[in-house]
Amino acid sequence: MATTCPMCETKKCRRLLKLEEVERRYILAVMKIHGRRRAESAKVLGIGLRTLGIRLNQWKKVRQIPQWF
């Protein structure tokens, strides 16, 4: 039996990506486009270089960084 979303009471929310996953995919896509250059990618993303580094380190710890990285 499918469970409903506690926030909106529908079953459709289950298929949506979590915000953390959307953020991860977007950041990695920008970094791939910009040749993995952190400073350039952070500027394009509108975040600080330190913030980008923190995110990347978090993902490395849980092995959520793709092979090409």
matplotlib code that plots the C-alpha trace (Angstrom):
import matplotlib.pyplot as plt

x = [0.0, 1.4, 1.7, 0.6, 2.8, 2.3, 2.6, 0.1, -1.8, -1.0, 0.8, 2.5, 5.2, 7.0, 8.3, 9.8, 13.5, 14.5, 15.8, 19.3, 19.4, 18.4, 21.1, 23.7, 22.9, 22.8, 26.1, 27.8, 26.4, 27.7, 31.1, 31.3, 30.5, 33.2, 35.8, 35.6, 37.1, 35.7, 36.1, 34.4, 31.7, 31.0, 30.7, 28.2, 26.2, 26.2, 27.6, 30.9, 33.9, 33.9, 30.3, 31.0, 34.0, 31.8, 29.2, 31.7, 33.4, 30.1, 29.3, 32.7, 32.3, 29.1, 30.4, 27.9, 30.5, 30.5, 33.5, 34.4, 34.9]
y = [0.0, 3.4, 6.0, 9.6, 12.6, 14.1, 17.6, 17.6, 14.3, 13.0, 10.0, 11.9, 13.6, 10.3, 10.5, 14.0, 14.4, 15.8, 19.3, 18.1, 15.8, 18.7, 20.9, 18.2, 17.5, 21.2, 22.0, 19.0, 20.0, 23.5, 22.2, 19.8, 22.6, 24.8, 22.1, 21.5, 24.9, 25.7, 29.4, 29.9, 27.4, 29.1, 32.5, 31.1, 29.4, 32.6, 30.8, 31.3, 29.2, 27.9, 26.8, 24.9, 23.2, 22.2, 20.7, 18.8, 17.4, 16.3, 14.4, 12.8, 11.4, 9.6, 8.7, 10.9, 12.3, 10.8, 9.0, 11.9, 14.1]
z = [0.0, -1.0, 1.7, 1.2, 1.6, 5.1, 3.8, 0.9, 1.4, -2.1, -3.4, -6.2, -4.0, -3.6, -7.2, -6.6, -5.8, -2.5, -2.5, -1.4, -4.5, -6.8, -5.3, -5.7, -9.3, -10.2, -8.5, -10.1, -13.6, -13.2, -12.1, -15.1, -17.5, -16.0, -15.9, -12.2, -11.4, -8.0, -7.9, -11.3, -10.4, -7.1, -8.8, -11.4, -8.6, -6.5, -3.5, -1.6, -2.4, 1.1, 0.9, -2.3, -0.7, 2.3, 0.0, -2.0, 1.1, 2.5, -0.7, -0.9, 2.6, 1.6, -1.9, -3.8, -6.2, -9.7, -11.2, -13.5, -10.5]

ax = plt.figure().add_subplot(projection="3d")
ax.plot(x, y, z, "-o")
ax.set_aspect("equal")
plt.show()
